[in-house]
Amino acid sequence: IGHALRQLMRKVKESPTPVVNSGPQRKWMQLRCGNAPLRRVAWYDNCPDSALDKLLRTACRIGIETEYLLCEKGGLPLAVSSSLPTAQTYELVPTVRRASALEVAKAAEAGLSVPGADAVVVVDPVSTGAVVAHQAVHRMGLQVICVWSESIPEELKGFVAHGMGISHAGVLSHEVGEVAKTAAAVRAIGANVVACIVGCETGVSLGDALAEALQLPGNGTLKSGLRRNKYAQAEAVRSAGLEAPFQMQVDSIEGVEAFLAAWSPSPYRAVVKPVEGAGSDGVSICDSRDGVVAAYRALEGTKNVLGLTNYSVLLQEYLAGDEYVVDTVSRDGVHKCVALWKYDKRVYNGAPVVYYGMQLLAIDSEPRLAEMVGYTASVLDALGIRHGCCHTEIMLVERGPVLVEVNCRIHGGEGTWAPMAEAALGYSAVTAMLDCYLDPAAFADLPVVPSDFSVHVMEAKLRSPVAGVLKSINEERWLAITRLSSFKSACVMVSVGQPIAKTIDACSASGNVNLQHESLEVLRRDYAAFHELVEAGLFEVH
C-alpha cells in the first residue's frame, strides 16, 4: 500500500497545474438605507453596471428619477461597478433635492417655505438648533419641519437669536406616547423628509424615536435612556471599561446618607446636580457633608432650566482638573472631532461654576488632547451613538480623561461660537452636522480632528454682579472692549429698561464677545483685558 501511495503522489506532482475556472465570480453586499433593516444583494462581477444600478434601486425602493450615492462607512462615495469587492456593507444615500439660492431668497421674502425642496425635521429648533434650521434653509436649500417635543417649556420656544427665524414647512406638537401619530403628521405635510435632527436637549429622546419611526438615519431607541440621564451615562461608560466618576443617583435623604457613607475624601469635595439638565443649572460643588445635604434639599422636586422636575439628584465625586468640551459629529459610527474647547470656569456671585469663556484648541496644542478624543469616541460607542452631533464635557484629571456628561445634541449657546470655529477651521459643528445628514461626501472630507488653524479664537462671557432693571451699560468700558485688537463680534443678551439677572451659570450670562486674532499672545492679552473691564463694572441697575 505504501508503494502504491508513493506512486500516486509522484503522478500528482508530475501532472500539469490545473486551470483555475476564470468564469464570472459571484459577489454580494449588504445595503443600509436609512434606518431600514440591512438588505443583502448578489451579482456577478462581469454584469453591466446598469444592471447593478437597477438591482440597488429595486432593493432600496428608489425610483429611476432619483439620484443616489453608494457610500462606504464614513460617507465616502464609490462608483457603482460590478468590480466592487464582495462581502462589504455600503450605504445607499439618495441625493438631496435642493432649492437654488434665488428660490430660497424669494421664498424668504414672501415668508414661505421653499417649495419642491426636500425637508429636514428639527426637533425643538431653539438656541443653536435654530441656527441649524436657518442654515438648512439658507445654506442647503431645504425645507424645515419644526416638531416641538413634549418636554420643551413654552417660554423656551422663543429662544431664537435675532436673524435666525425661518418659515417652516410645518409646525407640529408631539404628545407623550404618540410617536406613530407624530410620524404620520410629518408624512402628511407632503415633503420628502431626508433627516431628523435634534435642536435642543429637550428633544433628544423624541429625536431618537421619531428618526426610527420615519426610518431615517439615527441612533435608535434601544439606548435612548442613556442619552439624557447623566447617571446612566456614567454607569454605561464604566461598564465599557472606561474611566467614570464615583456617583450615586438618589431620590431621598437616605440615599444622600448612603453616598456620604461611601464617599469621604479629605479634604471633602463633592458635586450635586440634576440628573437631566443643561448649562450648569443647579450644579453645586460642596466642601462639606452638610453642604451635600443642603444642595440636595435645594434641588429636590424643583424644575430645572429645561422645565423638567428634579425627581432624582446626582451625587458625584469632585473631579479636580481642567474641563474641556469635545464636539463630535458621527455618521454610521464614524466619529469626527470637529472642535476642542477648553473651558474657563470660576467662582462668581457665590456660584461655583460660572463660565468666563472658552478657547478653541488644535489637537497638538496640549499633550493629552489626542488621548481625550480617543476616550470620547469610546464613550460615544458605549452610548450607542452612531449618527449626529454630541457635545461631551470631559475633566482631565491625574488618572486621565473622565466623563462629566454627554449632551447628545449640538453645542448650545445659540451657536455664537460657530463663526469663530469657521474662521479658524473652515467648518463648525453646525456645518458638519448638516453635512453628516445631508452630504456624505462632504462629511468624508472632514478632518478627524481639528488642526492647522487660520486664526486663534476665544469666547469671553459677559457677566453681571447685579440684578434688577438695567439702567445703563458703561459706554467707556464697552467702547474699550470693542477696541480690543482681537474683538470680532458681540452678542449682548440684555437691554436697557429690561430685567438683568446676577450671573450664576451659563443661562444667566449677559452675553458674550468673540475674540479672534492671528497671534495667540495678543488673543490671551485681550481676553485678560476684557475680564478686567467686566470686573470693573459694565451694568448699572435701578
Secondary structure, 3 states (H helix, E strand, C coil): CHHHHHHHHHHHHHCCCCCCCCCCCEEEEEEECCCCCCEEEEEECCCCHHHHHHHHHHHHCCCCCCCEEEECCCCCEECCCCCCCCCEEEEEEECCCCCCHHHHHHHHHCCCCCCCCCEEEEECCCCHHHHHHHHHHHCCCCEEEEEECCCCCHHHHHCCCCCCCCCCCEEEECCCCCHHHHHHHHHHCCCCEEEEEECCHHHHHHHHHHHHHCCCCCCCCCCHHHCCCHHHHHHHHHHCCCCCCCEEEECCHHHHHHHHHHCCCCCCCEEEEECCCCCCCCCEEECCHHHHHHHHHHHCCCECCCCCECCCEEEEECCCCEEEEEEEEEECCEEEEEEEEEEEEEEECCEEEEEEEEEECCCCCCCCHHHHHHHHHHHHHHCCCCCEEEEEEEEEECCEEEEEEEECCCCCHHHCCHHHHHHHHCCCHHHHHHHHHHCHHHHHHCCCCCCCCCCEEEEEEECCCCCEEEEEECHHHHHHHHCCCCEEEEEECCCCCCEECCCCCHHHCCEEEEEEECCHHHHHHHHHHHHHHHHHCCEEEC
